[in-house]
Amino acid sequence: MKMQTELPENYQDLKKAANYTSSWRERLAAVQTLSSFKHESVIDLLHNRVKADTVFAVQQAAYEALTNFGEDVPTPTRRKFELIKGAEKVFVRVKKSLPADHSFSDFADKLKRTRLDVYDAYEGDQGENFLPWLEAKWQTI
């Protein structure tokens, strides 16, 4: 992939997508696109994604781009506890807001509707294990 030193024409859109909290997939795609533009603004944005993104895949993509640019950046580590502060309380509130006989599907749908940021962050973090992980979380609440 050819490295460019100019900002892409759609930089503002990519910057917005890279910081969009409700879609880790959009953040990942933006980071991947920006990884071919070695520019100070892009480097700053990628440093922010490595440090602050809730989803490890986005952190890793930003890290790889920065190392390809020759930047000295610490390797990201997977978070072991809550990805989003207060997420456990969100899970409890969503479950309590549903009828006693609700299904896991009802719980997952309501979580996605009411707190897409939480749903999306954990979906990105858990990958293919997300639904079994969320169901186990739902059962233990």
PyMOL commands that place a pseudoatom at each C-alpha (Angstrom):
pseudoatom trace, name=CA, resn=MET, resi=1, chain=A, elem=C, hetatm=0, pos=[0.000, 0.000, 0.000]
pseudoatom trace, name=CA, resn=LYS, resi=2, chain=A, elem=C, hetatm=0, pos=[1.413, 3.378, -1.005]
pseudoatom trace, name=CA, resn=MET, resi=3, chain=A, elem=C, hetatm=0, pos=[1.979, 5.823, 1.848]
pseudoatom trace, name=CA, resn=GLN, resi=4, chain=A, elem=C, hetatm=0, pos=[0.634, 9.330, 1.275]
pseudoatom trace, name=CA, resn=THR, resi=5, chain=A, elem=C, hetatm=0, pos=[1.671, 12.421, 3.204]
pseudoatom trace, name=CA, resn=GLU, resi=6, chain=A, elem=C, hetatm=0, pos=[-1.342, 14.588, 2.375]
pseudoatom trace, name=CA, resn=LEU, resi=7, chain=A, elem=C, hetatm=0, pos=[-4.637, 14.421, 4.237]
pseudoatom trace, name=CA, resn=PRO, resi=8, chain=A, elem=C, hetatm=0, pos=[-7.373, 12.604, 2.309]
pseudoatom trace, name=CA, resn=GLU, resi=9, chain=A, elem=C, hetatm=0, pos=[-10.091, 14.852, 0.883]
pseudoatom trace, name=CA, resn=ASN, resi=10, chain=A, elem=C, hetatm=0, pos=[-12.665, 13.175, 3.115]
pseudoatom trace, name=CA, resn=TYR, resi=11, chain=A, elem=C, hetatm=0, pos=[-10.534, 13.493, 6.266]
pseudoatom trace, name=CA, resn=GLN, resi=12, chain=A, elem=C, hetatm=0, pos=[-13.282, 15.187, 8.305]
pseudoatom trace, name=CA, resn=ASP, resi=13, chain=A, elem=C, hetatm=0, pos=[-15.702, 12.343, 7.499]
pseudoatom trace, name=CA, resn=LEU, resi=14, chain=A, elem=C, hetatm=0, pos=[-13.069, 9.731, 8.345]
pseudoatom trace, name=CA, resn=LYS, resi=15, chain=A, elem=C, hetatm=0, pos=[-12.217, 11.532, 11.582]
pseudoatom trace, name=CA, resn=LYS, resi=16, chain=A, elem=C, hetatm=0, pos=[-15.898, 11.555, 12.535]
pseudoatom trace, name=CA, resn=ALA, resi=17, chain=A, elem=C, hetatm=0, pos=[-16.214, 7.838, 11.710]
pseudoatom trace, name=CA, resn=ALA, resi=18, chain=A, elem=C, hetatm=0, pos=[-13.042, 7.005, 13.665]
pseudoatom trace, name=CA, resn=ASN, resi=19, chain=A, elem=C, hetatm=0, pos=[-14.574, 8.583, 16.762]
pseudoatom trace, name=CA, resn=TYR, resi=20, chain=A, elem=C, hetatm=0, pos=[-18.155, 7.275, 16.280]
pseudoatom trace, name=CA, resn=THR, resi=21, chain=A, elem=C, hetatm=0, pos=[-18.943, 5.547, 19.572]
pseudoatom trace, name=CA, resn=SER, resi=22, chain=A, elem=C, hetatm=0, pos=[-21.911, 3.524, 18.343]
pseudoatom trace, name=CA, resn=SER, resi=23, chain=A, elem=C, hetatm=0, pos=[-20.106, 1.540, 15.665]
pseudoatom trace, name=CA, resn=TRP, resi=24, chain=A, elem=C, hetatm=0, pos=[-16.801, -0.198, 16.187]
pseudoatom trace, name=CA, resn=ARG, resi=25, chain=A, elem=C, hetatm=0, pos=[-16.978, -1.402, 12.563]
pseudoatom trace, name=CA, resn=GLU, resi=26, chain=A, elem=C, hetatm=0, pos=[-17.101, 2.200, 11.289]
pseudoatom trace, name=CA, resn=ARG, resi=27, chain=A, elem=C, hetatm=0, pos=[-14.201, 3.135, 13.573]
pseudoatom trace, name=CA, resn=LEU, resi=28, chain=A, elem=C, hetatm=0, pos=[-12.179, 0.164, 12.331]
pseudoatom trace, name=CA, resn=ALA, resi=29, chain=A, elem=C, hetatm=0, pos=[-12.884, 0.952, 8.673]
pseudoatom trace, name=CA, resn=ALA, resi=30, chain=A, elem=C, hetatm=0, pos=[-11.899, 4.607, 9.182]
pseudoatom trace, name=CA, resn=VAL, resi=31, chain=A, elem=C, hetatm=0, pos=[-8.664, 3.638, 10.950]
pseudoatom trace, name=CA, resn=GLN, resi=32, chain=A, elem=C, hetatm=0, pos=[-7.819, 1.197, 8.160]
pseudoatom trace, name=CA, resn=THR, resi=33, chain=A, elem=C, hetatm=0, pos=[-8.445, 3.857, 5.508]
pseudoatom trace, name=CA, resn=LEU, resi=34, chain=A, elem=C, hetatm=0, pos=[-6.422, 6.472, 7.365]
pseudoatom trace, name=CA, resn=SER, resi=35, chain=A, elem=C, hetatm=0, pos=[-3.506, 4.046, 7.792]
pseudoatom trace, name=CA, resn=SER, resi=36, chain=A, elem=C, hetatm=0, pos=[-2.220, 4.912, 4.321]
pseudoatom trace, name=CA, resn=PHE, resi=37, chain=A, elem=C, hetatm=0, pos=[-1.960, 8.651, 5.083]
pseudoatom trace, name=CA, resn=LYS, resi=38, chain=A, elem=C, hetatm=0, pos=[1.142, 9.561, 7.085]
pseudoatom trace, name=CA, resn=HIS, resi=39, chain=A, elem=C, hetatm=0, pos=[0.104, 13.023, 8.218]
pseudoatom trace, name=CA, resn=GLU, resi=40, chain=A, elem=C, hetatm=0, pos=[0.392, 14.677, 11.631]
pseudoatom trace, name=CA, resn=SER, resi=41, chain=A, elem=C, hetatm=0, pos=[-3.405, 14.914, 12.042]
pseudoatom trace, name=CA, resn=VAL, resi=42, chain=A, elem=C, hetatm=0, pos=[-3.855, 11.244, 11.175]
pseudoatom trace, name=CA, resn=ILE, resi=43, chain=A, elem=C, hetatm=0, pos=[-1.040, 10.231, 13.524]
pseudoatom trace, name=CA, resn=ASP, resi=44, chain=A, elem=C, hetatm=0, pos=[-2.670, 12.178, 16.390]
pseudoatom trace, name=CA, resn=LEU, resi=45, chain=A, elem=C, hetatm=0, pos=[-6.036, 10.557, 15.686]
pseudoatom trace, name=CA, resn=LEU, resi=46, chain=A, elem=C, hetatm=0, pos=[-4.491, 7.070, 15.564]
pseudoatom trace, name=CA, resn=HIS, resi=47, chain=A, elem=C, hetatm=0, pos=[-2.655, 7.636, 18.857]
pseudoatom trace, name=CA, resn=ASN, resi=48, chain=A, elem=C, hetatm=0, pos=[-6.028, 8.528, 20.385]
pseudoatom trace, name=CA, resn=ARG, resi=49, chain=A, elem=C, hetatm=0, pos=[-7.640, 5.330, 19.030]
pseudoatom trace, name=CA, resn=VAL, resi=50, chain=A, elem=C, hetatm=0, pos=[-4.806, 3.187, 20.449]
pseudoatom trace, name=CA, resn=LYS, resi=51, chain=A, elem=C, hetatm=0, pos=[-5.199, 4.744, 23.903]
pseudoatom trace, name=CA, resn=ALA, resi=52, chain=A, elem=C, hetatm=0, pos=[-8.934, 5.327, 24.134]
pseudoatom trace, name=CA, resn=ASP, resi=53, chain=A, elem=C, hetatm=0, pos=[-10.895, 2.929, 21.934]
pseudoatom trace, name=CA, resn=THR, resi=54, chain=A, elem=C, hetatm=0, pos=[-13.043, 0.419, 23.787]
pseudoatom trace, name=CA, resn=VAL, resi=55, chain=A, elem=C, hetatm=0, pos=[-12.618, -2.275, 21.115]
pseudoatom trace, name=CA, resn=PHE, resi=56, chain=A, elem=C, hetatm=0, pos=[-9.292, -4.093, 20.929]
pseudoatom trace, name=CA, resn=ALA, resi=57, chain=A, elem=C, hetatm=0, pos=[-9.504, -4.665, 17.137]
pseudoatom trace, name=CA, resn=VAL, resi=58, chain=A, elem=C, hetatm=0, pos=[-9.659, -0.892, 16.562]
pseudoatom trace, name=CA, resn=GLN, resi=59, chain=A, elem=C, hetatm=0, pos=[-6.772, -0.311, 18.979]
pseudoatom trace, name=CA, resn=GLN, resi=60, chain=A, elem=C, hetatm=0, pos=[-4.718, -2.985, 17.206]
pseudoatom trace, name=CA, resn=ALA, resi=61, chain=A, elem=C, hetatm=0, pos=[-5.386, -1.542, 13.725]
pseudoatom trace, name=CA, resn=ALA, resi=62, chain=A, elem=C, hetatm=0, pos=[-4.349, 1.934, 14.894]
pseudoatom trace, name=CA, resn=TYR, resi=63, chain=A, elem=C, hetatm=0, pos=[-1.240, 0.490, 16.550]
pseudoatom trace, name=CA, resn=GLU, resi=64, chain=A, elem=C, hetatm=0, pos=[-0.221, -1.335, 13.366]
pseudoatom trace, name=CA, resn=ALA, resi=65, chain=A, elem=C, hetatm=0, pos=[-0.702, 1.816, 11.286]
pseudoatom trace, name=CA, resn=LEU, resi=66, chain=A, elem=C, hetatm=0, pos=[1.396, 3.871, 13.693]
pseudoatom trace, name=CA, resn=THR, resi=67, chain=A, elem=C, hetatm=0, pos=[4.220, 1.328, 13.764]
pseudoatom trace, name=CA, resn=ASN, resi=68, chain=A, elem=C, hetatm=0, pos=[4.167, 1.259, 9.953]
pseudoatom trace, name=CA, resn=PHE, resi=69, chain=A, elem=C, hetatm=0, pos=[4.599, 5.053, 10.094]
pseudoatom trace, name=CA, resn=GLY, resi=70, chain=A, elem=C, hetatm=0, pos=[7.663, 4.510, 12.308]
pseudoatom trace, name=CA, resn=GLU, resi=71, chain=A, elem=C, hetatm=0, pos=[5.963, 5.850, 15.443]
pseudoatom trace, name=CA, resn=ASP, resi=72, chain=A, elem=C, hetatm=0, pos=[7.045, 4.626, 18.850]
pseudoatom trace, name=CA, resn=VAL, resi=73, chain=A, elem=C, hetatm=0, pos=[3.777, 3.540, 20.451]
pseudoatom trace, name=CA, resn=PRO, resi=74, chain=A, elem=C, hetatm=0, pos=[3.074, 1.117, 23.313]
pseudoatom trace, name=CA, resn=THR, resi=75, chain=A, elem=C, hetatm=0, pos=[1.385, -2.131, 22.342]
pseudoatom trace, name=CA, resn=PRO, resi=76, chain=A, elem=C, hetatm=0, pos=[-2.322, -2.046, 23.236]
pseudoatom trace, name=CA, resn=THR, resi=77, chain=A, elem=C, hetatm=0, pos=[-3.591, -4.549, 25.765]
pseudoatom trace, name=CA, resn=ARG, resi=78, chain=A, elem=C, hetatm=0, pos=[-7.023, -6.082, 25.975]
pseudoatom trace, name=CA, resn=ARG, resi=79, chain=A, elem=C, hetatm=0, pos=[-9.101, -4.698, 28.824]
pseudoatom trace, name=CA, resn=LYS, resi=80, chain=A, elem=C, hetatm=0, pos=[-9.938, -7.284, 31.448]
pseudoatom trace, name=CA, resn=PHE, resi=81, chain=A, elem=C, hetatm=0, pos=[-12.817, -5.520, 33.174]
pseudoatom trace, name=CA, resn=GLU, resi=82, chain=A, elem=C, hetatm=0, pos=[-15.629, -3.235, 32.080]
pseudoatom trace, name=CA, resn=LEU, resi=83, chain=A, elem=C, hetatm=0, pos=[-15.070, -1.760, 28.643]
pseudoatom trace, name=CA, resn=ILE, resi=84, chain=A, elem=C, hetatm=0, pos=[-17.509, 1.037, 29.394]
pseudoatom trace, name=CA, resn=LYS, resi=85, chain=A, elem=C, hetatm=0, pos=[-17.800, 2.414, 32.898]
pseudoatom trace, name=CA, resn=GLY, resi=86, chain=A, elem=C, hetatm=0, pos=[-21.148, 1.479, 34.430]
pseudoatom trace, name=CA, resn=ALA, resi=87, chain=A, elem=C, hetatm=0, pos=[-21.941, -1.229, 31.860]
pseudoatom trace, name=CA, resn=GLU, resi=88, chain=A, elem=C, hetatm=0, pos=[-22.837, -3.742, 34.568]
pseudoatom trace, name=CA, resn=LYS, resi=89, chain=A, elem=C, hetatm=0, pos=[-25.483, -1.320, 35.878]
pseudoatom trace, name=CA, resn=VAL, resi=90, chain=A, elem=C, hetatm=0, pos=[-26.798, -0.877, 32.336]
pseudoatom trace, name=CA, resn=PHE, resi=91, chain=A, elem=C, hetatm=0, pos=[-27.235, -4.649, 31.973]
pseudoatom trace, name=CA, resn=VAL, resi=92, chain=A, elem=C, hetatm=0, pos=[-29.118, -4.794, 35.284]
pseudoatom trace, name=CA, resn=ARG, resi=93, chain=A, elem=C, hetatm=0, pos=[-31.369, -1.818, 34.404]
pseudoatom trace, name=CA, resn=VAL, resi=94, chain=A, elem=C, hetatm=0, pos=[-32.251, -3.285, 31.017]
pseudoatom trace, name=CA, resn=LYS, resi=95, chain=A, elem=C, hetatm=0, pos=[-33.114, -6.669, 32.547]
pseudoatom trace, name=CA, resn=LYS, resi=96, chain=A, elem=C, hetatm=0, pos=[-35.205, -5.095, 35.327]
pseudoatom trace, name=CA, resn=SER, resi=97, chain=A, elem=C, hetatm=0, pos=[-37.107, -2.991, 32.772]
pseudoatom trace, name=CA, resn=LEU, resi=98, chain=A, elem=C, hetatm=0, pos=[-38.413, -6.120, 31.039]
pseudoatom trace, name=CA, resn=PRO, resi=99, chain=A, elem=C, hetatm=0, pos=[-41.236, -8.427, 32.192]
pseudoatom trace, name=CA, resn=ALA, resi=100, chain=A, elem=C, hetatm=0, pos=[-40.178, -11.278, 34.484]
pseudoatom trace, name=CA, resn=ASP, resi=101, chain=A, elem=C, hetatm=0, pos=[-40.781, -13.880, 31.759]
pseudoatom trace, name=CA, resn=HIS, resi=102, chain=A, elem=C, hetatm=0, pos=[-38.782, -12.092, 29.048]
pseudoatom trace, name=CA, resn=SER, resi=103, chain=A, elem=C, hetatm=0, pos=[-36.441, -14.016, 26.762]
pseudoatom trace, name=CA, resn=PHE, resi=104, chain=A, elem=C, hetatm=0, pos=[-32.755, -13.486, 26.111]
pseudoatom trace, name=CA, resn=SER, resi=105, chain=A, elem=C, hetatm=0, pos=[-33.720, -12.172, 22.685]
pseudoatom trace, name=CA, resn=ASP, resi=106, chain=A, elem=C, hetatm=0, pos=[-35.933, -9.519, 24.343]
pseudoatom trace, name=CA, resn=PHE, resi=107, chain=A, elem=C, hetatm=0, pos=[-33.011, -8.513, 26.551]
pseudoatom trace, name=CA, resn=ALA, resi=108, chain=A, elem=C, hetatm=0, pos=[-30.517, -8.297, 23.662]
pseudoatom trace, name=CA, resn=ASP, resi=109, chain=A, elem=C, hetatm=0, pos=[-32.964, -6.309, 21.521]
pseudoatom trace, name=CA, resn=LYS, resi=110, chain=A, elem=C, hetatm=0, pos=[-33.704, -3.819, 24.286]
pseudoatom trace, name=CA, resn=LEU, resi=111, chain=A, elem=C, hetatm=0, pos=[-30.016, -3.400, 25.110]
pseudoatom trace, name=CA, resn=LYS, resi=112, chain=A, elem=C, hetatm=0, pos=[-29.274, -2.726, 21.438]
pseudoatom trace, name=CA, resn=ARG, resi=113, chain=A, elem=C, hetatm=0, pos=[-32.149, -0.217, 21.166]
pseudoatom trace, name=CA, resn=THR, resi=114, chain=A, elem=C, hetatm=0, pos=[-31.445, 1.676, 24.385]
pseudoatom trace, name=CA, resn=ARG, resi=115, chain=A, elem=C, hetatm=0, pos=[-27.644, 1.503, 24.720]
pseudoatom trace, name=CA, resn=LEU, resi=116, chain=A, elem=C, hetatm=0, pos=[-26.181, 0.839, 21.299]
pseudoatom trace, name=CA, resn=ASP, resi=117, chain=A, elem=C, hetatm=0, pos=[-22.795, 2.136, 22.495]
pseudoatom trace, name=CA, resn=VAL, resi=118, chain=A, elem=C, hetatm=0, pos=[-22.593, -0.579, 25.173]
pseudoatom trace, name=CA, resn=TYR, resi=119, chain=A, elem=C, hetatm=0, pos=[-23.957, -3.300, 22.875]
pseudoatom trace, name=CA, resn=ASP, resi=120, chain=A, elem=C, hetatm=0, pos=[-21.567, -2.334, 20.088]
pseudoatom trace, name=CA, resn=ALA, resi=121, chain=A, elem=C, hetatm=0, pos=[-18.461, -2.092, 22.282]
pseudoatom trace, name=CA, resn=TYR, resi=122, chain=A, elem=C, hetatm=0, pos=[-18.979, -5.552, 23.767]
pseudoatom trace, name=CA, resn=GLU, resi=123, chain=A, elem=C, hetatm=0, pos=[-19.917, -7.027, 20.392]
pseudoatom trace, name=CA, resn=GLY, resi=124, chain=A, elem=C, hetatm=0, pos=[-16.649, -5.702, 18.983]
pseudoatom trace, name=CA, resn=ASP, resi=125, chain=A, elem=C, hetatm=0, pos=[-14.668, -6.922, 21.962]
pseudoatom trace, name=CA, resn=GLN, resi=126, chain=A, elem=C, hetatm=0, pos=[-16.198, -10.408, 22.147]
pseudoatom trace, name=CA, resn=GLY, resi=127, chain=A, elem=C, hetatm=0, pos=[-16.379, -11.074, 18.396]
pseudoatom trace, name=CA, resn=GLU, resi=128, chain=A, elem=C, hetatm=0, pos=[-18.052, -14.390, 17.540]
pseudoatom trace, name=CA, resn=ASN, resi=129, chain=A, elem=C, hetatm=0, pos=[-18.488, -15.159, 21.244]
pseudoatom trace, name=CA, resn=PHE, resi=130, chain=A, elem=C, hetatm=0, pos=[-20.615, -12.069, 21.823]
pseudoatom trace, name=CA, resn=LEU, resi=131, chain=A, elem=C, hetatm=0, pos=[-24.116, -13.602, 21.924]
pseudoatom trace, name=CA, resn=PRO, resi=132, chain=A, elem=C, hetatm=0, pos=[-23.119, -16.570, 24.126]
pseudoatom trace, name=CA, resn=TRP, resi=133, chain=A, elem=C, hetatm=0, pos=[-21.208, -14.148, 26.376]
pseudoatom trace, name=CA, resn=LEU, resi=134, chain=A, elem=C, hetatm=0, pos=[-24.189, -11.763, 26.573]
pseudoatom trace, name=CA, resn=GLU, resi=135, chain=A, elem=C, hetatm=0, pos=[-26.582, -14.648, 27.274]
pseudoatom trace, name=CA, resn=ALA, resi=136, chain=A, elem=C, hetatm=0, pos=[-24.345, -15.844, 30.121]
pseudoatom trace, name=CA, resn=LYS, resi=137, chain=A, elem=C, hetatm=0, pos=[-24.265, -12.265, 31.476]
pseudoatom trace, name=CA, resn=TRP, resi=138, chain=A, elem=C, hetatm=0, pos=[-28.096, -12.077, 31.220]
pseudoatom trace, name=CA, resn=GLN, resi=139, chain=A, elem=C, hetatm=0, pos=[-28.487, -15.380, 33.088]
pseudoatom trace, name=CA, resn=THR, resi=140, chain=A, elem=C, hetatm=0, pos=[-26.289, -14.272, 35.983]
pseudoatom trace, name=CA, resn=ILE, resi=141, chain=A, elem=C, hetatm=0, pos=[-27.982, -10.899, 36.534]
for i in range(1, 141): cmd.bond("trace and resi %d" % i, "trace and resi %d" % (i + 1))
show_as sticks, trace
zoom trace
